């Protein structure tokens, strides 16, 4: 008899625990990333947590297409209006990207935003916007070709075409569109797909929204400074570099490699000219506009002028060497050129070292500068995403979920079952 009572108590306790679990689950936040069956190694846990956090989120999601439009518009202003704020009525934008976020950003740019936008974002004389999505594409089925925008300066008729894949190498990770479109169609992503897509979108967004300082520093370093310093000027002993060829001339008087030296010289001259244009024409004005980085830009500008003077003097020695066949004179001129090239090496190394200085100082993106009549308007990326977030929150408001009612029904049935079990156990 005692054993039977104990068994009844155990059954009652088990049912109670089960119902308590149901009750708690009814009010818990649903987990949208699922940990697979079995034990998970401790080092693997963060990615599951990140996946859950990414799926649940703290606020409304912002489509990365907004970042594409912002970046493209900034580049267009630099190219079509030389960085000056254009009048909205002079802007025409032809977009191939049929997403709500892209459309909303473009409407802000041309001066006809929706919802509660700052009053200065609205213009009485608006620009023109056209959507021309390629056939077979939609907001649920995007392809790389959708990420193309044509900007027109309607005063001059000049056009600027911005294509994502041309502007940023490997901007779209492998498998991005497959997962992105699957999510856009409302299909449920597996836990690892949620995590993977989140990582992809983070990389895409960071590539588009990196600071103007980093963008300019990367351009200076990757396109000019590194190549000039390491592969063209080089150092004595580096085979095929300008310094190595000059050292051979100074030592032997043999003009056998003068043609090669001339080719290296011409390439270096062109690089230095383009480097100066980037620093003088872009870095210095951007630093002045942003109100910081002026010292770093001035240092680079000064070095660019020293490089231009040094390469000019180097060219003078090279011209004289090409005009003579006297070995002793070649050695003499070669020695002078070698000394000048050592200075050229010093300056090119300095530019190489300081090429990334602006990245550490200019940590923000340049604002979009637009005009409405005589009034200039700056649109910060952070303000734009806040505006889009508010719009998304309004659109995503849903009626009271049925999940709570279903859970409540389960609890009622469970409590009834518990009453029956308890009654029978007496």
C-alpha positions as CSV (number, residue, x, y, z in Angstrom):
1,X,0.0,0.0,0.0
2,X,2.8,2.4,0.9
3,X,4.6,1.5,-2.3
4,X,1.4,2.3,-4.4
5,X,1.1,5.8,-2.7
6,X,4.7,6.5,-3.4
7,X,4.2,5.6,-7.1
8,X,1.1,7.9,-7.3
9,X,3.1,10.8,-5.8
10,X,5.9,10.2,-8.3
11,X,3.4,10.3,-11.2
12,X,1.8,13.5,-9.8
13,X,5.2,15.1,-9.5
14,X,6.2,14.2,-13.0
15,X,3.0,15.7,-14.5
16,X,3.5,18.8,-12.4
17,X,7.1,19.3,-13.7
18,X,5.9,18.8,-17.3
19,X,3.2,21.3,-16.9
20,X,5.6,23.8,-15.3
21,X,7.9,23.4,-18.3
22,X,5.0,24.1,-20.7
23,X,4.0,27.2,-18.6
24,X,7.5,28.6,-18.7
25,X,7.9,27.9,-22.4
26,X,4.7,29.8,-23.2
27,X,6.3,33.0,-21.9
28,X,9.9,32.5,-23.0
29,X,11.5,34.3,-26.0
30,X,11.5,31.8,-28.9
31,X,14.9,30.6,-29.9
32,X,15.4,30.9,-33.7
33,X,18.7,29.1,-34.0
34,X,18.7,25.4,-33.1
35,X,21.6,23.6,-31.5
36,X,22.0,20.2,-33.0
37,X,21.4,17.0,-31.1
38,X,24.2,15.7,-28.9
39,X,26.8,17.5,-26.9
40,X,28.3,20.6,-28.4
41,X,32.1,21.3,-27.8
42,X,32.6,24.4,-25.7
43,X,34.6,26.1,-28.4
44,X,31.6,25.7,-30.8
45,X,29.1,27.4,-28.5
46,X,29.7,31.0,-29.5
47,X,28.5,30.5,-33.1
48,X,25.2,29.0,-32.0
49,X,24.7,31.9,-29.5
50,X,25.6,34.4,-32.3
51,X,23.2,32.7,-34.6
52,X,20.4,32.9,-32.1
53,X,21.2,36.6,-31.4
54,X,21.4,37.4,-35.1
55,X,18.0,35.7,-35.8
56,X,16.2,37.3,-32.8
57,X,17.9,40.7,-33.1
58,X,17.4,43.8,-30.9
59,X,15.6,45.8,-33.6
60,X,14.3,45.8,-37.1
61,X,16.7,44.6,-39.7
62,X,18.1,46.9,-42.3
63,X,18.7,45.5,-45.8
64,X,22.3,45.9,-46.9
65,X,21.0,47.3,-50.1
66,X,20.7,50.6,-48.2
67,X,24.5,50.5,-47.8
68,X,25.0,50.0,-51.5
69,X,22.9,53.0,-52.4
70,X,24.7,55.3,-49.9
71,X,28.2,54.2,-51.1
72,X,27.2,54.5,-54.8
73,X,25.7,58.0,-54.2
74,X,28.8,59.2,-52.4
75,X,31.0,58.0,-55.3
76,X,28.7,59.6,-57.8
77,X,28.9,63.0,-56.1
78,X,32.7,62.7,-56.2
79,X,32.7,61.8,-59.9
80,X,29.9,63.9,-61.4
81,X,30.0,67.0,-59.1
82,X,33.7,66.8,-58.0
83,X,32.6,66.4,-54.4
84,X,30.5,69.5,-54.3
85,X,26.9,69.3,-53.1
86,X,24.6,69.0,-56.1
87,X,21.1,70.4,-56.2
88,X,18.5,67.6,-55.8
89,X,16.8,68.8,-59.0
90,X,20.0,68.1,-60.9
91,X,20.1,64.5,-59.9
92,X,18.6,61.6,-61.8
93,X,19.1,58.1,-60.4
94,X,18.3,54.9,-62.4
95,X,18.4,51.9,-60.1
96,X,18.3,48.2,-60.9
97,X,17.8,47.3,-57.2
98,X,14.1,46.6,-56.4
99,X,14.2,46.5,-52.6
100,X,12.2,48.8,-50.3
101,X,15.4,49.9,-48.4
102,X,17.1,50.9,-51.7
103,X,14.1,52.8,-52.8
104,X,13.7,54.6,-49.5
105,X,17.4,55.8,-49.5
106,X,17.1,57.0,-53.1
107,X,13.9,58.9,-52.2
108,X,15.8,60.7,-49.4
109,X,18.6,61.6,-51.9
110,X,16.2,63.1,-54.5
111,X,14.2,64.8,-51.8
112,X,11.0,62.9,-51.4
113,X,11.3,60.7,-48.3
114,X,8.5,58.7,-46.7
115,X,7.5,58.7,-43.1
116,X,8.8,60.9,-40.3
117,X,12.0,62.2,-41.9
118,X,13.9,65.4,-40.9
119,X,12.3,68.4,-42.6
120,X,15.6,69.3,-44.4
121,X,15.5,65.9,-46.2
122,X,12.5,67.0,-48.1
123,X,12.9,69.2,-51.1
124,X,10.5,71.4,-53.0
125,X,12.4,70.8,-56.2
126,X,13.0,67.0,-56.2
127,X,15.3,64.9,-58.4
128,X,14.3,62.0,-60.6
129,X,14.2,58.3,-59.7
130,X,13.6,55.4,-62.0
131,X,13.6,51.7,-61.2
132,X,14.7,49.4,-64.0
133,X,15.1,45.9,-62.5
134,X,16.5,43.3,-65.0
135,X,13.9,40.8,-66.2
136,X,13.4,37.8,-63.9
137,X,14.7,39.7,-60.8
138,X,12.7,41.0,-57.9
139,X,13.2,41.8,-54.2
140,X,12.8,38.0,-53.5
141,X,15.2,37.1,-56.3
142,X,18.2,39.3,-56.5
143,X,21.3,38.8,-58.6
144,X,24.6,40.6,-58.8
145,X,23.4,42.6,-61.8
146,X,20.8,44.3,-59.6
147,X,23.5,46.2,-57.8
148,X,24.0,48.8,-60.4
149,X,23.0,52.4,-60.4
150,X,23.3,55.1,-63.0
151,X,23.6,58.7,-61.8
152,X,23.0,61.6,-64.2
153,X,23.9,65.2,-63.8
154,X,20.9,66.6,-65.6
155,X,22.6,70.0,-66.0
156,X,25.5,68.7,-68.0
157,X,24.0,65.4,-69.2
158,X,27.0,63.4,-67.9
159,X,26.5,60.0,-66.5
160,X,28.2,57.8,-63.9
161,X,27.5,54.1,-63.6
162,X,28.3,52.4,-60.4
163,X,28.5,48.5,-60.5
164,X,29.1,46.8,-57.2
165,X,31.3,44.0,-58.6
166,X,33.4,46.5,-60.5
167,X,33.9,48.8,-57.6
168,X,34.6,46.3,-54.8
169,X,36.4,43.0,-55.5
170,X,34.6,39.9,-54.3
171,X,31.9,42.0,-52.7
172,X,29.4,39.1,-52.8
173,X,30.6,35.9,-51.0
174,X,29.9,32.6,-52.6
175,X,26.3,31.4,-51.8
176,X,25.2,34.9,-50.7
177,X,22.3,35.2,-53.1
178,X,21.0,31.7,-52.5
179,X,20.6,32.3,-48.8
180,X,19.5,35.9,-49.1
181,X,16.8,35.1,-51.6
182,X,15.7,32.1,-49.6
183,X,15.2,34.3,-46.5
184,X,13.4,37.0,-48.7
185,X,10.9,34.4,-49.9
186,X,10.0,33.7,-46.3
187,X,11.6,30.2,-46.3
188,X,12.9,29.0,-42.9
189,X,16.7,29.0,-42.7
190,X,18.5,26.3,-40.8
191,X,20.5,27.5,-37.8
192,X,23.8,27.3,-39.6
193,X,22.3,29.2,-42.6
194,X,21.2,32.0,-40.3
195,X,24.7,32.3,-38.9
196,X,26.3,32.1,-42.3
197,X,24.1,34.7,-43.9
198,X,24.6,37.0,-40.9
199,X,28.4,36.7,-41.3
200,X,28.1,37.3,-45.1
201,X,25.9,40.4,-44.7
202,X,28.3,41.8,-42.0
203,X,31.2,41.5,-44.4
204,X,29.3,43.1,-47.3
205,X,28.2,46.0,-45.1
206,X,31.6,46.6,-43.6
207,X,33.1,46.7,-47.1
208,X,30.6,49.3,-48.2
209,X,30.6,51.4,-45.1
210,X,34.3,51.5,-44.3
211,X,35.6,55.0,-43.3
212,X,36.7,57.4,-46.0
213,X,40.2,57.4,-44.3
214,X,40.5,53.7,-44.8
215,X,39.3,53.8,-48.4
216,X,41.8,56.5,-49.3
217,X,44.6,54.9,-47.4
218,X,44.0,51.5,-49.0
219,X,44.0,53.1,-52.4
220,X,47.3,55.0,-51.7
221,X,49.0,51.9,-50.3
222,X,47.7,49.2,-52.6
223,X,47.7,51.1,-55.9
224,X,50.8,53.3,-55.5
225,X,53.0,53.3,-52.4
226,X,53.8,49.6,-52.0
227,X,54.5,49.0,-55.7
228,X,56.7,52.1,-56.0
229,X,58.7,51.4,-52.9
230,X,59.1,47.6,-53.2
231,X,58.9,46.7,-56.9
232,X,60.1,49.8,-58.8
233,X,62.6,51.7,-56.8
234,X,63.5,48.8,-54.5
235,X,66.9,48.7,-52.9
236,X,70.5,47.9,-53.9
237,X,70.7,44.2,-54.5
238,X,67.0,43.7,-55.5
239,X,67.4,42.3,-59.0
240,X,65.5,44.3,-61.7
241,X,64.7,47.4,-59.6
242,X,65.8,50.9,-60.4
243,X,68.4,51.1,-57.6
244,X,69.9,47.8,-58.7
245,X,70.1,48.9,-62.4
246,X,71.6,52.3,-61.4
247,X,74.2,50.6,-59.2
248,X,75.3,48.4,-62.2
249,X,75.6,51.5,-64.4
250,X,77.7,53.3,-61.8
251,X,80.0,50.3,-61.4
252,X,80.5,49.1,-64.9
253,X,79.5,51.8,-67.3
254,X,77.6,49.2,-69.3
255,X,74.4,50.6,-70.9
256,X,73.0,47.1,-71.7
257,X,70.1,47.6,-69.2
258,X,69.4,51.3,-69.9
259,X,66.2,50.4,-71.8
260,X,64.9,48.5,-68.9
261,X,65.8,51.3,-66.5
262,X,63.9,53.8,-68.8
263,X,60.8,51.6,-68.6
264,X,61.0,51.4,-64.8
265,X,61.6,55.2,-64.7
266,X,58.5,55.9,-66.9
267,X,56.3,53.7,-64.7
268,X,57.6,55.3,-61.5
269,X,57.0,58.8,-62.9
270,X,53.5,57.9,-63.8
271,X,52.8,56.4,-60.4
272,X,54.2,59.4,-58.6
273,X,52.1,61.8,-60.7
274,X,48.9,59.8,-59.9
275,X,49.9,59.5,-56.2
276,X,50.3,63.3,-56.0
277,X,46.9,63.7,-57.7
278,X,45.3,61.4,-55.1
279,X,46.9,63.1,-52.2
280,X,46.5,66.7,-53.4
281,X,43.1,66.3,-55.2
282,X,41.4,64.0,-52.7
283,X,43.1,63.4,-49.4
284,X,43.9,67.0,-48.5
285,X,40.3,68.3,-49.4
286,X,38.6,65.4,-47.6
287,X,40.7,66.0,-44.5
288,X,39.8,69.7,-44.6
289,X,36.2,68.9,-45.1
290,X,36.1,66.4,-42.2
291,X,38.0,68.8,-39.9
292,X,40.7,66.4,-39.0
293,X,43.6,64.6,-40.6
294,X,45.0,67.8,-42.1
295,X,48.5,67.2,-40.6
296,X,48.7,63.6,-41.9
297,X,47.5,64.7,-45.3
298,X,50.0,67.6,-45.4
299,X,52.9,65.2,-44.6
300,X,51.9,62.9,-47.4
301,X,51.5,66.0,-49.7
302,X,55.0,67.2,-48.9
303,X,56.4,63.7,-49.5
304,X,54.6,63.6,-52.9
305,X,56.3,66.8,-53.9
306,X,59.7,65.5,-52.8
307,X,59.1,62.4,-54.9
308,X,58.2,64.5,-57.9
309,X,61.4,66.6,-57.6
310,X,63.6,63.5,-57.1
311,X,62.2,61.6,-60.0
312,X,62.7,64.7,-62.2
313,X,66.3,64.9,-61.2
314,X,66.7,61.1,-61.8
315,X,65.3,61.6,-65.3
316,X,67.9,64.3,-66.0
317,X,70.7,61.9,-65.3
318,X,69.1,59.2,-67.3
319,X,68.7,61.5,-70.3
320,X,72.5,62.3,-70.2
321,X,73.4,58.7,-69.9
322,X,71.4,57.8,-73.0
323,X,73.2,60.5,-75.0
324,X,76.7,59.2,-74.4
325,X,78.6,56.0,-75.1
326,X,81.7,56.9,-73.1
327,X,82.0,54.3,-70.3
328,X,83.7,56.7,-67.9
329,X,81.0,59.4,-68.4
330,X,78.3,56.7,-68.0
331,X,79.9,55.7,-64.7
332,X,80.1,59.3,-63.6
333,X,76.4,60.1,-64.5
334,X,75.4,56.7,-63.1
335,X,77.0,57.5,-59.8
336,X,75.1,60.8,-59.6
337,X,71.8,59.0,-60.5
338,X,72.5,56.3,-57.9
339,X,72.8,58.9,-55.2
340,X,69.6,60.6,-56.3
341,X,67.8,57.3,-56.4
342,X,68.8,56.7,-52.8
343,X,66.9,59.8,-51.9
344,X,64.0,58.6,-54.1
345,X,64.1,55.4,-52.1
346,X,64.0,57.3,-48.8
347,X,60.9,59.3,-49.9
348,X,59.1,56.3,-51.4
349,X,59.6,54.4,-48.2
350,X,58.3,57.3,-46.2
351,X,55.1,57.4,-48.3
352,X,54.8,53.6,-47.9
353,X,55.1,53.8,-44.1
354,X,52.7,56.8,-43.8
355,X,50.2,55.7,-46.5
356,X,47.8,54.3,-43.8
357,X,48.0,57.3,-41.4
358,X,44.8,58.8,-42.6
359,X,42.9,55.6,-41.9
360,X,43.7,55.9,-38.2
361,X,42.4,59.5,-38.1
362,X,39.4,59.6,-40.4
363,X,37.2,56.9,-38.9
364,X,33.8,58.1,-40.3
365,X,32.2,57.9,-43.7
366,X,31.8,61.1,-45.6
367,X,28.3,62.4,-45.4
368,X,26.2,62.7,-48.5
369,X,26.2,66.4,-49.4
370,X,23.1,67.7,-51.2
371,X,21.4,71.0,-51.9
372,X,17.9,72.3,-51.7
373,X,18.0,75.8,-53.2
374,X,20.7,77.6,-51.3
375,X,20.7,75.3,-48.3
376,X,23.3,72.5,-48.1
377,X,22.2,69.3,-46.4
378,X,24.5,66.6,-45.0
379,X,23.1,63.1,-44.6
380,X,25.0,60.8,-42.3
381,X,24.9,57.1,-42.8
382,X,24.0,56.6,-39.1
383,X,21.0,59.0,-39.4
384,X,19.8,57.2,-42.5
385,X,19.9,53.8,-40.9
386,X,18.0,55.1,-37.9
387,X,15.3,56.5,-40.2
388,X,15.1,53.2,-42.1
389,X,14.9,51.3,-38.8
390,X,11.8,53.3,-37.7
391,X,10.1,52.7,-41.1
392,X,10.9,49.0,-40.9
393,X,9.5,48.8,-37.3
394,X,6.2,50.3,-38.4
395,X,6.0,47.9,-41.4
396,X,6.8,44.9,-39.3
397,X,4.2,45.4,-36.6
398,X,2.1,42.3,-36.4
399,X,-1.2,41.4,-34.7
400,X,-1.1,39.7,-31.3
401,X,0.5,36.3,-31.9
402,X,-1.6,33.1,-31.6
403,X,1.3,31.3,-30.0
404,X,0.4,32.5,-26.5
405,X,-3.3,31.5,-26.9
406,X,-2.2,28.0,-28.1
407,X,0.1,27.6,-25.2
408,X,-2.6,28.8,-22.8
409,X,-4.9,26.1,-24.3
410,X,-2.3,23.5,-23.7
411,X,-1.9,24.6,-20.1
412,X,-5.7,24.4,-19.5
413,X,-5.8,20.9,-21.0
414,X,-2.7,19.9,-18.9
415,X,-4.2,21.3,-15.7
416,X,-7.4,19.3,-16.4
417,X,-5.3,16.1,-17.0
418,X,-3.4,16.8,-13.7
419,X,-6.7,17.1,-11.9
420,X,-7.8,13.7,-13.3
421,X,-4.6,12.1,-12.3
422,X,-4.7,13.5,-8.8
423,X,-8.4,12.5,-8.4
424,X,-7.7,8.9,-9.5
425,X,-4.7,8.7,-7.3
426,X,-6.7,9.3,-4.1
